[in-house]
Amino acid sequence: MTDQRATLTAYIDSQHAAQAAFLAALVRVPSDNPPGDCAPHGEAAATLLEALGFTVERHPVPAELCAANGMISATNLVIRRSFGDGSGPVIALNAHGDVVAPGEGWSVDPYGAVVQDGVMYGRGVAVSKSDFATYAYALKALEALEAPLNGTVELHFTYDEEAGGAIGPALLLEGGISRPDFAISAGFAYSVVTAHNGCLHLEVTVTGKSAHAARPDTGHDALEAATTILTTLYGLRAGLTQTLSAVPGITHPTLVVGLIEGGINTNVVPDKVKLRLDRRLIPEEHPGEVEAALRLAIEDAVDGLPGIEVEIRRILLATPFGPLPGVERLVEPLTRHASAVMGEAIGTGGLQIYTDARLYTAAGVPTVLYGAGPRSILEANGHRADEKLVLEDLRKATIVVAATLAEMLQG
């Protein structure tokens, strides 16, 4: 495999400038989600991929499904490349093209794909438009490799990771568009990631009765009741630090109340308050049990308060991601090639974020995260100003992915 990796490396090195230009073109097309009008980026990406010689399947998501998932438009892209008689494994490579809005504080144009000292800056350059480039050029390297390969590589480029993945990877898998044997999902760390947190979003609506501020006794204060709920939630949050995960890279569950709105005017007793909370689940936790306990705690907090009603609605449930039997067939070659290419021992670990990888494991597909990520999501300024990617990391990750695919397709 050393000679084969050297051949792949030579090809990828020869394409490095073109690969960086490909990534820059993706960064320059906005795909913020929300608002989630991502079909234009899908078309731009498809055009770039076709210019590389790929046949691109466009799978537009119906408008009603987009709307139901809080988006305007999305088109899933699928590329299939078979080698030999195609009887070998089907390996899917998935990255998402939707991104969070840039926000404030950038030192460069967030859509400019500015390169300084070998580092590219831009929204989505690391999370995860980079792996559009990693996976596309890894597949190009395989096509250029004169070796007896057998199997299929699929590229899945989707556009709803920031909205939950239900109309991206989940749609491809549940709709029968793809049935891979293995999957590699976009990476955010040098390590090969085999586990990550889950996430539960709940919306809590507290309803009371409005009244004139001069006679608060004639109303039922929804904000006061919401404050009782907040006190309960923050008490629970303090205890979560004692629940530790055994997965390296993952610490403990977290809880954040990220949004609050309500009230009518300064001189009116609030009749309605809404809270939205984010509860992160470690891989060892059971999502159903976590949600049930949270609901009970919220309901108990306002039990007995006169004139107060509470409604709890689930917004999102992203289950934790962990290894499935057979994933070692991905882990072993990835860690071995990554260690050789990076010049240091690369092992496995977990991440405290949640990703689309969980949707592949939910479908029974052994999956890992690996791509052009930095040592950590914080190092990349992921979801923050001045998001960045070291272009040398892009080159190295492409070599690692290409070498792993070549080995797996040789049996």
N, C-alpha and C positions, 0 to 999 in steps of 0.2 A: 504493500500500500504506500510505502514511502515514495517509490518512483512515480506511482500514479498521482499522489498528492503533489509532487513536484511538477508534473505535467499540468495539472489543474491550476496550480499556483502561477505558472508561467502564462497561461491563458488569462486568468483573472487579473494579473498584473498588467497585461497588455490592454485590458479593457477598463482600467481603473479611472482614467479621466472621463471616459464615456459613461461609466457607472455613476460617477459624481454628478455629471451633467443631467443624467436621467433623474436622480434624486432631487436635484435643484429644480427641475421642471415640475416635479410633483409638489414641492413645497410652495412654489409660486402660485399654485391654484388653491384658493381658500376652500376649506371644507369644514368650517366650524359647526359643531353639533353640541348644543343648539346654535342656530335654528334647525340645522339638519337638512339643508338643501344640497345634497351630496351627489346627485346624479351628474352635474357638470364635471366634478372631479373624476367620477368613474369613467366618463367618456374621454376625458383628457388622458387618464391612465391607460385606457384601452388603446388609444391611438399610439401612445408611446410604446406600449408592449407589441403592438402590431408592427411598428417600425423595427423592432428587434427580430421580427420574423415569426412571432407566435400567432397562433390562431386563438382568438379571444372570444369566449362565450359571454354574452351580456344577458344577465337575468334581472330585468327591472322588477323592483318590488311594487306591487299594486299600491295605488295612492291611499286606499283605505287602511292598509296595513301600516304604511308609513305614519299616517295620522294617528292611528291607535297607539303607536310607539313614540309619539311626540316628535316626529320628523316630517319633513316636507317631501323629500325624494331620496331614493337610493337605488343604485344598480350594482348587484353583485357580479364580480368578474371571475370566471373560471378558465384556467388554461390546463389542458391535459396533454402530456407528452409520454407516449409509450415507447419502450425499448424492447428489443427482441420480439418474442411472440406475445408479450404483455401478460404472461402468466405469473410473473413475480409479484411482489407486494406493491400495493398502491399507497403512496406516501403523499399526504397533503401538507402543504406549507401555507399557513394563514397569517395575514397581517391586515390591519384595519387602516383605512384612509381617512376616517373622520377624526377630528381633533377638537380639543376644547378651545374656546375663544382665547385670543392672545392675552387680553388684559393689559394692565399698565406696566410701566417700568422697563421697557425694552431699550437697549442701547443701539439696536439696529432695526431695520424694517423686518417685522415678523414674517413677512411673505417674500423677503428678498433673497433668501438662500445665500446670504453673505458668507464668504469663506475668509477666515483670518487665521494664519499660522496653522493651516491644516485642519481647522475646525470649521464645520458648517453650522450656521445659526439659522433658526427659523421654526415656526410653529409646526409641529409634526415631524421634524427632521429626525427625532429619536423615537417618538411614540406616535405611530410606528410606520411612517412612510419610508423610513430607512430600510425596513425589511421587505418592502416592495422591491427595492433595489438588491438587497441580499439574495432573496430567493430567485428573482428573475435572472440575475447574472450567475448564480450557482447552477441553474438549469441550462443556461447558455454554455457554461463550461462543460457540463455533462454531454451536451450535444457535440461539442468539439473533441471530446475524449474518444480516442479509438480503443474501445474496450468492449467486451461482450456483456452488455448489461441486459437485464430482463426485469420488466416491471413498469410501473407508471408513476410519474411525478405529476401531481396536480398543484397548481397555484390557486389559492382562494383569497381574493382580495375583496374585502367587505367594508361596510360603511356605517355600522351602528354600534360599535363597541361602547361608545360613550353613552348610548341609550339602553344598553343591556344585552345586545347580541341576538335578540329574538328574530330579527328579520335579516340577519347576516348568516353566520355559521349555522345557527339553529335551523334556518329555512333551507339551507343547502342540504343539511343532513336529514332533517325530518321529511323534506319533500322528495328525497331520493335522488337529488341531483348528484350527490357524491356519497360513496360508501368506502372511505379509505380504511386501510389496515393499520396505519400509523399516522400521526400528525405532529408537526413541529409548528409551534405558534410563536408570534413575535417575541423577541427577547429584550430584557431590560437589565441584564446583569452578565458579567463574565461567566458565572457559573451556569450549569445546566439546571434549570428550575423544574422541579418535579412536584411542587406543592405551592398553593397560595391561599390567601384568605378568601372567605366568602363575604357577602355584604347584604344587609337587610335595610331597606328604606321604608319607614312608616310615616304616614301623615295622620296627625292627631287633631281632630276638630273638637274644640270645647265650646259648647253652646250654653248661654245663660239667658238673661233678660235685660234689655237696656232700660235705663232710667236717667232722669235729670241728675246732674252731679250735686245739686242742692238737696236731693232726696235719694241718696244711694240705697237707703233701706228699702226702697220700693222696687229694686232690681236685683238681679243675681249676677254677680261680677265674674265674667268668663276669664278675665285676665288673672284675677286672684286664684281661681281654680287652676288655671294653667301654671301659675307659679308653684302651686302644690305639686303638680305633675313634674315640673322641672326639678324641684328639690328631690323628688324621688329618683328621677333619672340620673341626676348628678351623684346621688348616693350610690346607685348601682354602678356608675362608671368608676368610682373610687375602688370598688371591690374587684373590678375586672382585672386589675394589675396582678392579682394573686392567681389567676388562671393562666398558667404558662403552657406554651406549645413545646412539643419535643422536636419540632422541625427547625433545623438551623436556618437563621434568617428571619424567623417569625417569632414574635415575642408573646403578646397577650391580646385578648379582644379589646376593642375600643368602642366608645359611644360618643357621638357628637350631635348636638342639636344645631343644625345648620341654618334653618330658616324659621322665622316667626313673623306672623302678620295678624292684625286684628284691630278692633276698636272702630269707633265712628267719628268721634271728635274729642277734644280735650275735656269738654264739659258734659260728657255722656258716659255712663257706666257701660263698659264693653259688653256686647252681647255675643260676640263670637271671636275666638282666637284659634289660629291654625299653627301647628308646629310640624316641622319635618325633621326626622332624626335618622342618623346613619349609624348602624351597629355593624361593626366588622367581626366576622366569625373566624376563629382559628380552625385549621383542618380537623381538629379533634371534636369540634362541636357539631351537634345535630341541629340543622336549621329550624325544623319544626318545633323543637323544644325551646330554642332561643326565642322564637317569635311568640310562642304561647306564654312564656314567662314574662316577656315584656308587656304583652297585652294585659295580663293579669295585674301586673304592678301598676300600670297606668289606670286601669279601672278601679283598683283598690284605693289609689291615691285620692280619687274624688268621690268615692262611695260615701254616702251620707251627707254630702254637701247639697243643701236645698236648691232646687231649681236648676241644677247643673246636669247636662248630658254630655257624653263623650262618644265620639265615633272614631274608630281606628281603621285606616285603609292601608293595605300594602301597596307600595309603589314599585318596589323592586326586591327580588330575592335572587341573589347570585350565590349558588352553592359553592362551598370550598372545593378546591381542586387538589387532587392527590394522585399518586401513581397507581396504575392498573397493571395486572399481570401482563407480561410481555414488553413492558416499557423499557426493560433492561436492554432490549435489542436496539433501542435508540440511544440510551444513556451511555452504554459502553463505548461505541465508536465516537460519539460526540465528545465525551470527556477526554478520550485518548487523542483525537485529532486536535481538540482545542488546547490541550496541554502542550502538544508539540508545536503548534502554530504560535501560541501566546508565549511560549518559553517559560511557563510556570505551571504548577499543578492546578488543574481546573477540576473541581468536584461538582457535587450537586447541592442544592439548597432550596429554600422557599422564599416567597415574596409576600409582603403585607398588603399588596394591592390585589384586585381581582381582574381577570382577563377573560377573553373569549376561549382560552384553552379549556376551561371547565365544560364548555358545551360539547367539545369533542369527547372528553372522558365520559360525560353523561350519556353519550351515544355508544359507549363501549369501546372507544378508540384510544389505545395507549398513546399518550401525548406528553410532550415536554415543551418548555419555552426555551428557545435559543435563537439568537440573531445578533444584530449589530449594536447591542446595548453597551452602555458603559459599565463601570464596576457597580454602580447603583443608580436608581432612578433619580436620586437627589443630585448626583454628579452631573446628570444630563439636563438638569433643570426641567424635568418633565412636568408639564402642567404649570410651569412658572415662566417668568420673563427670561429671555435669552436662552431658550431651549437650544441644545447644541449636540453635535455628534462629531467625534474625532474620526476623520475619514480613514485613517489607518485601521481603526476598529471595524469599519465597514469592509475594508479589504480582507482583513483576517477572518472575520465571521463568514464571509462568502466562501473562502477557502475551506473552512471547517465544515460548513453545510454541504458544499459540493463533494468533499472527500467522504463524508458520512453517507450521502446518497449513493455515491458510486459503490461503496462497500456493501451497502444493504441491497442494492440491485444486482450484485454479483453473488448473492446467496451466502 
